Protein backbone atom coordinates (compact mmCIF):
# COMPACT_ATOMS: atom_id res chain seq x y z
CA UNK A 1 0.00 0.00 0.00
CA UNK A 2 2.87 2.36 0.89
CA UNK A 3 4.55 1.59 -2.45
CA UNK A 4 1.33 2.43 -4.28
CA UNK A 5 1.00 5.69 -2.37
CA UNK A 6 4.64 6.55 -3.10
CA UNK A 7 4.14 5.96 -6.84
CA UNK A 8 0.93 8.00 -6.79
CA UNK A 9 2.75 10.91 -5.15
CA UNK A 10 5.53 10.66 -7.76
CA UNK A 11 3.02 10.73 -10.61
CA UNK A 12 1.25 13.73 -9.09
CA UNK A 13 4.63 15.46 -8.80
CA UNK A 14 5.58 14.68 -12.42
CA UNK A 15 2.24 15.70 -13.93
CA UNK A 16 2.07 18.84 -11.80
CA UNK A 17 5.42 19.90 -13.27
CA UNK A 18 4.35 19.10 -16.83
CA UNK A 19 0.93 20.76 -16.66
CA UNK A 20 1.68 23.34 -13.98
CA UNK A 21 5.18 24.21 -15.17
CA UNK A 22 4.64 24.13 -18.95
CA UNK A 23 1.16 25.68 -19.02
CA UNK A 24 2.10 28.38 -16.52
CA UNK A 25 5.30 29.07 -18.48
CA UNK A 26 3.33 29.72 -21.67
CA UNK A 27 0.78 31.79 -19.71
CA UNK A 28 3.49 34.01 -18.18
CA UNK A 29 5.30 34.30 -21.51
CA UNK A 30 2.14 35.58 -23.17
CA UNK A 31 1.70 38.02 -20.28
CA UNK A 32 5.23 39.38 -20.84
CA UNK A 33 4.67 39.71 -24.59
CA UNK A 34 1.25 41.34 -24.28
CA UNK A 35 2.72 44.01 -21.96
CA UNK A 36 5.79 44.67 -24.08
CA UNK A 37 5.32 48.00 -25.86
CA UNK A 38 8.96 48.45 -26.83
CA UNK A 39 10.63 47.78 -30.18
CA UNK A 40 12.60 44.89 -28.62
CA UNK A 41 11.35 41.31 -28.96
CA UNK A 42 12.81 40.41 -25.49
CA UNK A 43 13.88 37.07 -27.03
CA UNK A 44 17.52 37.34 -25.93
CA UNK A 45 16.93 38.25 -22.28
CA UNK A 46 14.19 35.62 -21.86
CA UNK A 47 16.39 32.91 -23.38
CA UNK A 48 19.45 33.96 -21.35
CA UNK A 49 17.58 33.99 -18.04
CA UNK A 50 16.03 30.59 -18.74
CA UNK A 51 19.42 29.10 -19.63
CA UNK A 52 21.13 30.66 -16.61
CA UNK A 53 18.51 29.44 -14.14
CA UNK A 54 18.38 25.88 -15.54
CA UNK A 55 22.21 25.70 -15.52
CA UNK A 56 22.36 26.81 -11.87
CA UNK A 57 19.63 24.46 -10.63
CA UNK A 58 20.89 21.44 -12.62
CA UNK A 59 24.52 22.01 -11.53
CA UNK A 60 24.44 20.09 -8.23
CA UNK A 61 23.37 16.66 -9.65
CA UNK A 62 26.45 16.79 -11.88
CA UNK A 63 28.98 17.60 -9.14
CA UNK A 64 31.62 15.49 -7.38
CA UNK A 65 33.13 17.60 -4.60
CA UNK A 66 35.48 14.82 -3.45
CA UNK A 67 36.75 13.49 -6.77
CA UNK A 68 36.85 16.75 -8.72
CA UNK A 69 38.53 20.13 -8.22
CA UNK A 70 37.71 23.81 -8.45
CA UNK A 71 39.46 23.92 -11.86
CA UNK A 72 36.70 21.64 -13.14
CA UNK A 73 34.11 23.62 -11.15
CA UNK A 74 33.76 20.46 -9.01
CA UNK A 75 31.93 18.79 -11.88
CA UNK A 76 32.15 15.02 -12.10
CA UNK A 77 33.54 13.49 -15.27
CA UNK A 78 30.65 13.44 -17.74
CA UNK A 79 29.51 10.16 -19.25
CA UNK A 80 29.23 11.93 -22.60
CA UNK A 81 32.49 13.71 -23.64
CA UNK A 82 32.29 17.50 -23.74
CA UNK A 83 33.29 17.55 -27.43
CA UNK A 84 30.07 15.66 -28.22
CA UNK A 85 28.01 18.49 -26.73
CA UNK A 86 29.39 21.27 -28.97
CA UNK A 87 27.09 20.62 -31.94
CA UNK A 88 24.13 20.01 -29.63
CA UNK A 89 24.73 23.31 -27.82
CA UNK A 90 24.89 25.30 -31.08
CA UNK A 91 21.62 23.74 -32.30
CA UNK A 92 19.92 24.08 -28.91
CA UNK A 93 20.64 27.76 -28.39
CA UNK A 94 19.74 28.53 -32.02
CA UNK A 95 16.35 26.82 -31.66
CA UNK A 96 15.69 28.55 -28.33
CA UNK A 97 16.54 32.00 -29.70
CA UNK A 98 14.48 31.47 -32.86
CA UNK A 99 11.44 30.29 -30.88
CA UNK A 100 11.61 33.41 -28.73
CA UNK A 101 12.51 35.77 -31.60
CA UNK A 102 9.39 34.97 -33.63
CA UNK A 103 7.18 37.02 -31.27
CA UNK A 104 8.49 40.11 -33.06
CA UNK A 105 6.87 38.96 -36.33
CA UNK A 106 3.12 38.91 -35.67
CA UNK A 107 3.11 35.29 -34.48
CA UNK A 108 0.48 34.69 -31.79
CA UNK A 109 0.65 32.15 -28.97
CA UNK A 110 -2.25 30.00 -30.34
CA UNK A 111 -0.64 29.74 -33.79
CA UNK A 112 2.75 29.01 -32.19
CA UNK A 113 1.27 26.14 -30.16
CA UNK A 114 -0.43 24.59 -33.21
CA UNK A 115 2.63 24.98 -35.46
CA UNK A 116 4.98 23.48 -32.85
CA UNK A 117 2.61 20.52 -32.50
CA UNK A 118 3.18 19.77 -36.20
CA UNK A 119 6.91 19.20 -35.69
CA UNK A 120 6.33 15.46 -36.08
CA UNK A 121 6.11 15.84 -39.87
CA UNK A 122 9.43 17.67 -40.13
CA UNK A 123 11.07 15.10 -37.84
CA UNK A 124 9.79 12.31 -40.12
CA UNK A 125 11.17 13.96 -43.27
CA UNK A 126 14.56 14.68 -41.69
CA UNK A 127 14.73 11.14 -40.28
CA UNK A 128 13.87 9.64 -43.67
CA UNK A 129 16.40 11.73 -45.60
CA UNK A 130 19.33 11.75 -43.19
CA UNK A 131 18.94 8.83 -40.76
CA UNK A 132 17.54 6.10 -43.03
CA UNK A 133 14.43 5.88 -40.89
CA UNK A 134 11.35 4.24 -42.40
CA UNK A 135 7.73 4.77 -41.40
CA UNK A 136 4.52 2.77 -41.56
CA UNK A 137 1.52 3.72 -43.71
CA UNK A 138 -0.34 4.80 -40.55
CA UNK A 139 2.50 7.16 -39.62
CA UNK A 140 2.59 8.64 -43.14
CA UNK A 141 -1.20 9.08 -43.08
CA UNK A 142 -0.94 10.82 -39.70
CA UNK A 143 1.74 13.15 -41.07
CA UNK A 144 -0.53 14.08 -44.00
CA UNK A 145 -3.32 14.99 -41.55
CA UNK A 146 -0.89 17.10 -39.51
CA UNK A 147 0.39 18.84 -42.65
CA UNK A 148 -3.14 19.71 -43.80
CA UNK A 149 -4.00 21.07 -40.36
CA UNK A 150 -0.83 23.17 -40.26
CA UNK A 151 -1.46 24.60 -43.74
CA UNK A 152 -5.07 25.50 -42.86
CA UNK A 153 -4.06 27.18 -39.60
CA UNK A 154 -1.12 29.02 -41.17
CA UNK A 155 -3.11 30.38 -44.11
CA UNK A 156 -5.98 31.43 -41.86
CA UNK A 157 -3.69 33.01 -39.23
CA UNK A 158 -1.83 35.23 -41.68
CA UNK A 159 -2.85 38.89 -41.24
CA UNK A 160 -5.53 39.99 -43.68
CA UNK A 161 -5.44 43.28 -45.55
CA UNK A 162 -7.89 44.81 -48.01
CA UNK A 163 -4.92 45.55 -50.26
CA UNK A 164 -4.23 42.50 -52.43
CA UNK A 165 -0.53 43.20 -52.49
CA UNK A 166 -0.27 42.89 -48.72
CA UNK A 167 -2.88 40.26 -47.99
CA UNK A 168 -2.20 36.74 -46.71
CA UNK A 169 1.43 35.72 -47.09
CA UNK A 170 2.15 39.07 -48.66
CA UNK A 171 2.48 40.29 -45.09
CA UNK A 172 6.27 40.18 -44.87
CA UNK A 173 6.51 40.18 -41.07
CA UNK A 174 4.21 37.19 -40.68
CA UNK A 175 6.01 35.35 -43.49
CA UNK A 176 9.39 35.96 -41.82
CA UNK A 177 7.97 34.73 -38.49
CA UNK A 178 6.63 31.53 -40.06
CA UNK A 179 9.96 31.01 -41.86
CA UNK A 180 11.89 31.36 -38.59
CA UNK A 181 9.49 28.96 -36.88
CA UNK A 182 9.92 26.48 -39.74
CA UNK A 183 13.73 26.81 -39.55
CA UNK A 184 13.61 26.23 -35.78
CA UNK A 185 11.56 23.06 -36.36
CA UNK A 186 14.11 21.75 -38.89
CA UNK A 187 17.04 22.38 -36.54
CA UNK A 188 15.04 20.86 -33.67
CA UNK A 189 14.52 17.70 -35.76
CA UNK A 190 18.26 17.39 -36.39
CA UNK A 191 18.87 18.04 -32.70
CA UNK A 192 16.49 15.22 -31.76
CA UNK A 193 18.29 12.79 -34.08
CA UNK A 194 21.68 13.80 -32.69
CA UNK A 195 20.42 13.49 -29.12
CA UNK A 196 19.04 10.04 -29.94
CA UNK A 197 22.46 9.03 -31.30
CA UNK A 198 24.23 10.24 -28.14
CA UNK A 199 21.82 8.42 -25.82
CA UNK A 200 22.15 5.19 -27.81
CA UNK A 201 25.93 5.43 -27.57
CA UNK A 202 26.32 6.60 -23.97
CA UNK A 203 23.02 5.76 -22.28
CA UNK A 204 20.14 7.96 -21.12
CA UNK A 205 22.14 10.77 -19.47
CA UNK A 206 19.28 13.27 -19.26
CA UNK A 207 20.67 15.13 -16.24
CA UNK A 208 23.95 15.71 -18.05
CA UNK A 209 22.05 16.80 -21.13
CA UNK A 210 19.94 19.24 -19.14
CA UNK A 211 23.00 20.84 -17.51
CA UNK A 212 25.57 20.94 -20.31
CA UNK A 213 23.24 22.10 -23.08
CA UNK A 214 22.33 25.11 -20.94
CA UNK A 215 25.69 25.71 -19.19
CA UNK A 216 27.86 25.54 -22.32
CA UNK A 217 25.49 27.92 -24.12
CA UNK A 218 26.01 30.76 -21.63
CA UNK A 219 29.38 32.04 -23.02
CA UNK A 220 27.70 32.65 -26.40
CA UNK A 221 25.60 35.38 -24.79
CA UNK A 222 28.79 37.43 -24.32
CA UNK A 223 28.41 38.32 -28.00
CA UNK A 224 25.13 40.13 -27.33
CA UNK A 225 25.76 41.87 -24.01
CA UNK A 226 24.54 45.30 -25.27
CA UNK A 227 21.28 43.74 -26.44
CA UNK A 228 20.90 41.87 -23.14
CA UNK A 229 21.35 45.15 -21.26
CA UNK A 230 18.79 46.98 -23.39
CA UNK A 231 16.17 44.23 -23.09
CA UNK A 232 16.79 43.92 -19.35
CA UNK A 233 16.16 47.65 -18.93
CA UNK A 234 12.92 47.35 -20.91
CA UNK A 235 11.67 44.82 -18.35
CA UNK A 236 13.15 46.59 -15.31
CA UNK A 237 11.80 50.03 -16.26
CA UNK A 238 8.31 48.84 -17.26
CA UNK A 239 5.69 51.28 -15.89
CA UNK A 240 3.57 48.85 -13.85
CA UNK A 241 5.19 48.10 -10.48
CA UNK A 242 4.84 45.89 -7.43
CA UNK A 243 5.52 47.60 -4.10
CA UNK A 244 6.93 45.22 -1.48
CA UNK A 245 7.90 45.77 2.14
CA UNK A 246 10.59 48.33 3.00
CA UNK A 247 9.58 50.31 -0.10
CA UNK A 248 11.13 47.80 -2.49
CA UNK A 249 9.66 48.53 -5.91
CA UNK A 250 10.00 46.02 -8.75
CA UNK A 251 8.35 46.12 -12.16
CA UNK A 252 5.67 43.51 -12.89
CA UNK A 253 7.44 42.59 -16.12
CA UNK A 254 10.64 41.73 -14.23
CA UNK A 255 8.68 39.61 -11.73
CA UNK A 256 7.04 37.81 -14.65
CA UNK A 257 10.50 37.08 -16.06
CA UNK A 258 11.56 35.47 -12.77
CA UNK A 259 8.42 33.31 -12.74
CA UNK A 260 9.05 32.37 -16.38
CA UNK A 261 12.54 31.14 -15.45
CA UNK A 262 11.30 28.91 -12.63
CA UNK A 263 8.36 27.52 -14.61
CA UNK A 264 10.64 26.76 -17.58
CA UNK A 265 12.85 24.60 -15.35
CA UNK A 266 9.83 22.82 -13.85
CA UNK A 267 8.49 22.14 -17.34
CA UNK A 268 11.80 20.80 -18.68
CA UNK A 269 12.41 18.61 -15.64
CA UNK A 270 8.84 17.27 -15.67
CA UNK A 271 9.05 16.23 -19.33
CA UNK A 272 12.39 14.49 -18.73
CA UNK A 273 11.01 12.63 -15.71
CA UNK A 274 7.89 11.65 -17.65
CA UNK A 275 10.02 10.27 -20.50
CA UNK A 276 11.92 8.08 -18.06
CA UNK A 277 8.81 6.65 -16.41
CA UNK A 278 6.44 5.78 -19.26
CA UNK A 279 6.12 4.86 -22.94
CA UNK A 280 6.65 7.20 -25.87
CA UNK A 281 2.92 7.02 -26.62
CA UNK A 282 2.01 8.14 -23.11
CA UNK A 283 4.47 11.03 -23.35
CA UNK A 284 2.98 12.06 -26.70
CA UNK A 285 -0.56 11.98 -25.35
CA UNK A 286 0.31 13.91 -22.17
CA UNK A 287 2.20 16.62 -24.08
CA UNK A 288 -0.62 16.93 -26.61
CA UNK A 289 -3.13 17.41 -23.80
CA UNK A 290 -0.76 19.93 -22.22
CA UNK A 291 -0.53 21.94 -25.45
CA UNK A 292 -4.30 21.78 -25.86
CA UNK A 293 -4.73 23.14 -22.31
CA UNK A 294 -2.26 25.96 -23.10
CA UNK A 295 -4.26 26.75 -26.23
CA UNK A 296 -7.52 26.91 -24.24
CA UNK A 297 -5.91 29.15 -21.61
CA UNK A 298 -4.60 31.50 -24.30
CA UNK A 299 -8.03 31.71 -25.94
CA UNK A 300 -9.95 32.09 -22.67
CA UNK A 301 -7.69 34.37 -20.63
CA UNK A 302 -6.13 36.57 -23.30
CA UNK A 303 -9.12 36.69 -25.62
CA UNK A 304 -7.32 35.10 -28.57
CA UNK A 305 -9.99 33.87 -30.94
CA UNK A 306 -9.67 31.10 -33.52
CA UNK A 307 -11.81 31.14 -36.62
CA UNK A 308 -13.69 28.04 -37.72
CA UNK A 309 -10.91 27.27 -40.21
CA UNK A 310 -8.20 27.62 -37.55
CA UNK A 311 -10.17 25.41 -35.16
CA UNK A 312 -10.43 22.77 -37.88
CA UNK A 313 -6.71 23.07 -38.61
CA UNK A 314 -5.78 22.82 -34.92
CA UNK A 315 -8.03 19.76 -34.50
CA UNK A 316 -6.37 18.05 -37.48
CA UNK A 317 -2.90 18.76 -36.04
CA UNK A 318 -3.74 17.36 -32.60
CA UNK A 319 -5.61 14.33 -33.99
CA UNK A 320 -2.80 13.63 -36.47
CA UNK A 321 -0.15 13.84 -33.76
CA UNK A 322 -2.19 11.48 -31.57
CA UNK A 323 -2.59 9.05 -34.49
CA UNK A 324 1.17 9.21 -35.10
CA UNK A 325 1.87 8.35 -31.46
CA UNK A 326 -0.50 5.37 -31.58
CA UNK A 327 1.00 4.15 -34.89
CA UNK A 328 4.56 4.51 -33.54
CA UNK A 329 3.68 2.57 -30.38
CA UNK A 330 2.11 -0.24 -32.43
CA UNK A 331 5.14 -0.42 -34.73
CA UNK A 332 7.53 -0.61 -31.79
CA UNK A 333 5.49 -3.41 -30.16
CA UNK A 334 5.55 -5.42 -33.42
CA UNK A 335 9.34 -5.05 -33.69
CA UNK A 336 9.82 -6.25 -30.09
CA UNK A 337 7.42 -9.16 -30.66
CA UNK A 338 9.26 -10.22 -33.83
CA UNK A 339 12.60 -10.12 -32.03
CA UNK A 340 11.24 -12.28 -29.22
CA UNK A 341 9.85 -14.80 -31.70
CA UNK A 342 13.21 -15.03 -33.46
CA UNK A 343 14.99 -15.49 -30.13
CA UNK A 344 12.70 -18.39 -29.28
Secondary structure, 3 states (H helix, E strand, C coil): CHHHHHHHHHHHHHHHHHHHHHHHHHHHHHHHHHCCCCCCCCHHHHHHHHHHHHHHHCCHHHECCCCCCHHHCCECCCCCCHHHHHHHHHHHHHHHHHHHHHHHHCCCHHHHHHHHHCHHHHHHHHHHHHCCCCCCHHHHHHHHHHHHHHHHHHHHHCCCCCCHHHCHHHCHHHHHHHHHHHHHHHHHHHHHHHHHHHHHHHCCCHHHHHHHHHHCCHHHHHHHHHHHHHHHHHHHCCCCEEECHHHCEEEHHHHHHHHHHHHHHHHHHHHHHHHHHCCHHHHHHHHHHHHHHHHHHHHHHCCCCCCHHHHHHHHHHHHHHHHHHHHHHHHHHHHHHHHHHHHC
